[in-house]
Amino acid sequence: MMGENGVIWKEFSMGRRNRKKEILERLNSKTLDAKFLHEIQYGLNCSPFEAEAVLDVAKETYLPFLDEPSTKAPPGKVTLIAVSADEPAGKPVAECEKQNVCLTIHRGTEDDRILHEQGPAAFRLARIPDICQEALSQGALLTREDLAYRVFFVSTRTISRDLSTLRQADPGAVIPLRSMVHDIGPVLTHRTQIVRLALEGKTTSQICQMVRHSPPAVANYLSTFVRCAQLAQKGMQVGQIGFLLRRGKGLIQKYLDLLDQCESDKNMSYHLAELMRLGCGAGGKKGTQGRRSDG
């Protein structure tokens, strides 16, 4: 009986999830080496063994000649590798496409004051929403683990508590973490909503207020849309545009659908022409009475 129980317990133990190991594996999949291996395996259809061999050769060849000081992030910023925003939420992190993002962690005197007067918890509450939006504007979605182990160096439980506090303070606030994508609506819908508002004549400041995004994030989405429109004018297909802009086919198709709608809507057509004339989404956007300043 003891032997049988021992066997049963051993089998049960072997079948239990090792959550710490899973976290480490997910973090390890968001490194430069992991990103390189993913590109080689899926882009060139190489086996894991072949990809590892290519990585080793690349390191031996190029690393001795790289200028380390030039790769440093500016003061107050940190460079991370995060999961692409175009990847579905249920897909394993190791299989997802990754994006390099440069995030502003410390903004100078303002953050020094928060840290000194209110402490680290208040600092995290002040920075988490902006950091997540900043990552999304660069095409990536952060996770609780990214915030915990790569940004603030606290436990995921602490980050979860911070997020709960933020939601209680402002239930309508949008904090685009990868785990929350389904709660806030698909990322594709969110991006096309911003572009549609611009095509309807809303200013950048109006869009920021309506969708609770920063001006740089809105400008980034509009800039990508304009580049998509420019490539579409050259007769490129969805897959080609997606490859050149490093965006998913789903997003590109949504943008092309918006371009089709512009053909039958004079107001949208006018603002599309203005966006194309400016060449990007930065700066003040046009209203229905002409160009206006964001102020």
C-alpha positions as CSV (number, residue, x, y, z in Angstrom):
1,M,0.0,0.0,0.0
2,M,2.8,2.4,0.9
3,G,4.5,1.6,-2.3
4,E,1.4,2.2,-4.4
5,N,0.7,5.5,-2.6
6,G,4.3,6.4,-3.2
7,V,4.0,5.7,-6.9
8,I,0.7,7.6,-7.1
9,W,2.2,10.6,-5.3
10,K,5.2,10.6,-7.6
11,E,3.1,10.6,-10.7
12,F,0.9,13.4,-9.3
13,S,4.0,15.5,-8.5
14,M,5.5,14.9,-12.0
15,G,2.2,16.1,-13.5
16,R,1.9,19.4,-11.5
17,R,2.6,22.6,-13.3
18,N,5.9,24.3,-12.4
19,R,4.7,27.9,-12.6
20,K,8.1,29.5,-11.8
21,K,9.6,27.5,-14.6
22,E,6.9,28.6,-17.0
23,I,7.5,32.3,-16.1
24,L,11.2,31.9,-16.7
25,E,10.6,30.3,-20.0
26,R,8.3,33.1,-21.1
27,L,10.8,35.7,-20.0
28,N,13.6,33.8,-21.8
29,S,11.5,33.8,-25.0
30,K,11.6,37.7,-25.0
31,T,15.3,38.2,-25.5
32,L,17.4,39.2,-28.5
33,D,18.6,35.6,-28.9
34,A,15.1,34.2,-28.8
35,K,13.9,36.9,-31.3
36,F,16.7,36.0,-33.7
37,L,16.0,32.3,-33.4
38,H,12.3,32.9,-34.1
39,E,13.1,34.9,-37.2
40,I,15.4,32.2,-38.5
41,Q,13.1,29.3,-37.8
42,Y,9.9,30.8,-39.1
43,G,11.3,33.2,-41.7
44,L,13.8,30.8,-43.3
45,N,12.1,27.5,-42.3
46,C,15.1,26.3,-40.4
47,S,15.1,23.6,-37.7
48,P,15.8,24.7,-34.1
49,F,19.3,23.1,-34.4
50,E,20.1,25.0,-37.6
51,A,18.8,28.3,-36.1
52,E,21.1,27.8,-33.0
53,A,24.0,27.2,-35.3
54,V,23.3,30.4,-37.3
55,L,23.0,32.4,-34.0
56,D,26.4,31.1,-32.8
57,V,28.1,32.1,-36.1
58,A,26.5,35.5,-36.0
59,K,27.6,36.1,-32.5
60,E,31.2,35.0,-33.3
61,T,31.3,37.2,-36.4
62,Y,29.6,40.5,-35.3
63,L,29.7,40.8,-31.5
64,P,33.5,41.7,-31.3
65,F,32.8,44.7,-33.6
66,L,29.7,46.1,-32.1
67,D,30.0,49.5,-30.4
68,E,28.5,48.9,-26.9
69,P,28.1,52.6,-26.0
70,S,26.0,53.2,-29.1
71,T,23.5,50.6,-28.1
72,K,22.6,52.2,-24.7
73,A,19.1,53.6,-24.3
74,P,18.8,57.4,-23.5
75,P,18.6,58.4,-19.8
76,G,15.3,57.4,-18.1
77,K,14.5,54.9,-20.9
78,V,14.8,51.2,-21.2
79,T,14.7,49.0,-24.2
80,L,12.7,45.8,-24.0
81,I,11.5,43.0,-26.3
82,A,7.8,42.5,-26.1
83,V,5.1,40.5,-27.9
84,S,3.8,42.1,-31.1
85,A,0.3,43.6,-30.7
86,D,-0.8,41.8,-33.8
87,E,-0.4,38.4,-32.1
88,P,-3.6,36.7,-30.7
89,A,-3.8,36.6,-26.9
90,G,-4.0,32.8,-26.7
91,K,-0.9,32.1,-28.7
92,P,2.2,30.9,-26.6
93,V,4.7,33.7,-26.0
94,A,7.6,31.6,-27.4
95,E,5.8,31.3,-30.8
96,C,4.9,35.0,-31.1
97,E,6.6,37.6,-33.1
98,K,8.4,40.1,-31.0
99,Q,9.0,43.9,-31.2
100,N,11.8,46.0,-29.8
101,V,10.3,48.9,-27.7
102,C,12.0,51.8,-26.0
103,L,10.0,52.9,-22.9
104,T,10.2,56.0,-20.8
105,I,10.5,54.8,-17.2
106,H,11.7,58.0,-15.5
107,R,10.6,61.4,-16.7
108,G,12.9,63.5,-14.5
109,T,11.9,66.0,-11.8
110,E,8.3,65.1,-11.9
111,D,8.9,61.5,-11.1
112,D,11.6,62.4,-8.5
113,R,8.9,64.4,-6.7
114,I,6.4,61.5,-6.8
115,L,9.0,59.1,-5.4
116,H,10.1,61.4,-2.7
117,E,6.7,62.6,-1.5
118,Q,4.5,59.5,-2.2
119,G,6.8,56.5,-2.6
120,P,7.4,53.7,-5.1
121,A,3.8,52.5,-5.2
122,A,2.6,55.9,-6.3
123,F,5.4,56.1,-8.9
124,R,4.2,52.8,-10.4
125,L,0.6,53.9,-10.5
126,A,1.7,57.1,-12.3
127,R,3.8,55.3,-14.9
128,I,2.1,52.0,-15.7
129,P,-0.7,53.4,-18.0
130,D,1.7,55.6,-20.0
131,I,4.3,52.8,-20.3
132,C,1.7,50.3,-21.6
133,Q,0.4,52.9,-24.1
134,E,3.9,53.7,-25.2
135,A,4.6,50.0,-25.9
136,L,1.4,49.7,-27.8
137,S,2.2,52.8,-29.9
138,Q,5.4,50.9,-31.0
139,G,3.4,47.8,-31.9
140,A,3.8,45.7,-28.8
141,L,1.8,44.6,-25.8
142,L,3.4,44.3,-22.4
143,T,2.5,41.6,-19.8
144,R,2.4,41.7,-16.0
145,E,5.7,39.8,-16.0
146,D,7.3,42.4,-18.3
147,L,6.3,45.2,-15.8
148,A,7.3,43.2,-12.8
149,Y,10.6,41.7,-13.9
150,R,11.9,44.0,-16.6
151,V,10.6,47.4,-15.6
152,F,9.8,47.9,-11.8
153,F,11.6,44.8,-10.3
154,V,8.7,43.8,-8.1
155,S,6.5,40.7,-8.0
156,T,3.6,40.1,-10.4
157,R,1.3,40.1,-7.4
158,T,2.4,43.7,-6.7
159,I,1.7,44.7,-10.3
160,S,-1.8,43.0,-10.2
161,R,-2.5,45.0,-7.0
162,D,-1.4,48.2,-8.8
163,L,-3.7,47.4,-11.8
164,S,-6.6,46.8,-9.5
165,T,-6.0,50.2,-7.8
166,L,-5.9,51.9,-11.2
167,R,-9.1,50.3,-12.3
168,Q,-10.9,51.3,-9.1
169,A,-9.7,54.9,-9.5
170,D,-10.8,55.1,-13.1
171,P,-13.0,52.1,-14.3
172,G,-13.0,53.5,-17.9
173,A,-9.2,53.8,-18.2
174,V,-7.6,51.7,-20.9
175,I,-4.4,49.9,-19.9
176,P,-3.4,47.7,-22.9
177,L,-1.7,44.7,-21.4
178,R,-1.7,41.5,-23.4
179,S,-3.9,39.7,-20.9
180,M,-6.5,42.5,-21.1
181,V,-6.8,42.7,-24.9
182,H,-10.1,40.8,-24.9
183,D,-11.5,43.0,-22.1
184,I,-10.7,46.3,-23.9
185,G,-11.7,45.0,-27.3
186,P,-9.5,43.8,-30.2
187,V,-6.4,45.8,-30.9
188,L,-7.3,46.0,-34.5
189,T,-10.7,47.7,-33.7
190,H,-8.9,50.1,-31.4
191,R,-6.4,51.2,-34.1
192,T,-9.0,51.5,-36.8
193,Q,-11.2,53.5,-34.5
194,I,-8.5,56.1,-34.1
195,V,-7.8,56.3,-37.8
196,R,-11.6,56.6,-38.5
197,L,-11.9,59.5,-36.0
198,A,-9.0,61.3,-37.9
199,L,-10.7,60.7,-41.2
200,E,-13.9,62.2,-39.8
201,G,-12.1,65.4,-39.0
202,K,-11.3,65.0,-35.3
203,T,-8.2,66.8,-34.0
204,T,-5.4,64.9,-32.3
205,S,-6.3,66.4,-28.9
206,Q,-10.0,65.3,-29.4
207,I,-8.9,61.8,-30.3
208,C,-6.7,61.6,-27.3
209,Q,-9.6,62.6,-25.0
210,M,-12.0,60.2,-26.7
211,V,-9.8,57.1,-26.6
212,R,-7.4,58.1,-23.7
213,H,-4.3,57.8,-25.8
214,S,-1.2,60.0,-25.8
215,P,-0.5,62.2,-28.9
216,P,2.6,60.2,-29.9
217,A,0.5,57.0,-29.9
218,V,-2.2,58.6,-32.1
219,A,0.4,60.0,-34.4
220,N,2.0,56.5,-34.7
221,Y,-1.2,54.9,-35.8
222,L,-2.0,57.6,-38.3
223,S,1.5,57.5,-39.7
224,T,1.2,53.7,-40.2
225,F,-2.1,54.2,-41.9
226,V,-0.7,56.9,-44.3
227,R,2.2,54.6,-45.2
228,C,-0.3,51.8,-45.9
229,A,-2.3,54.1,-48.1
230,Q,0.8,55.2,-50.0
231,L,1.8,51.6,-50.7
232,A,-1.7,50.7,-51.7
233,Q,-1.6,53.5,-54.3
234,K,1.4,51.7,-55.8
235,G,-0.7,48.6,-56.3
236,M,0.9,46.5,-53.5
237,Q,-1.2,43.6,-52.0
238,V,-2.1,43.0,-48.4
239,G,0.8,40.6,-47.7
240,Q,3.4,42.9,-49.3
241,I,2.2,45.9,-47.4
242,G,2.2,44.0,-44.1
243,F,5.7,42.7,-44.7
244,L,7.1,46.2,-45.5
245,L,5.3,47.8,-42.5
246,R,5.9,44.8,-40.2
247,R,2.2,44.7,-39.4
248,G,-0.3,41.9,-39.5
249,K,-2.5,41.2,-42.6
250,G,-5.6,41.7,-40.5
251,L,-4.7,45.3,-39.6
252,I,-3.6,46.1,-43.2
253,Q,-6.9,44.8,-44.5
254,K,-8.9,47.0,-42.0
255,Y,-6.9,50.0,-43.3
256,L,-7.6,49.1,-46.9
257,D,-11.3,48.8,-46.0
258,L,-11.2,52.3,-44.6
259,L,-9.6,53.6,-47.8
260,D,-12.5,52.0,-49.8
261,Q,-15.0,53.9,-47.6
262,C,-13.2,57.1,-48.3
263,E,-14.0,56.8,-52.0
264,S,-17.7,57.1,-51.2
265,D,-17.5,59.7,-48.4
266,K,-16.5,63.3,-49.4
267,N,-15.6,64.3,-45.8
268,M,-13.4,61.2,-45.2
269,S,-11.9,61.7,-48.7
270,Y,-11.0,65.3,-47.9
271,H,-9.2,64.4,-44.6
272,L,-7.5,61.4,-46.2
273,A,-6.0,63.8,-48.8
274,E,-4.9,66.1,-46.0
275,L,-3.2,63.2,-44.2
276,M,-1.5,62.1,-47.4
277,R,-0.4,65.6,-48.1
278,L,1.2,65.9,-44.7
279,G,2.7,62.5,-45.1
280,C,2.3,61.4,-41.4
281,G,0.0,61.6,-38.5
282,A,2.0,63.9,-36.3
283,G,1.0,67.4,-35.3
284,G,-2.4,69.1,-35.3
285,K,-5.1,67.5,-37.3
286,K,-7.7,69.0,-39.4
287,G,-11.2,69.9,-38.4
288,T,-14.3,70.2,-40.6
289,Q,-13.4,73.9,-41.1
290,G,-9.8,73.4,-42.1
291,R,-6.6,72.8,-40.2
292,R,-6.6,73.5,-36.5
293,S,-3.9,73.5,-33.9
294,D,-3.9,71.0,-31.1
295,G,-2.8,73.5,-28.5
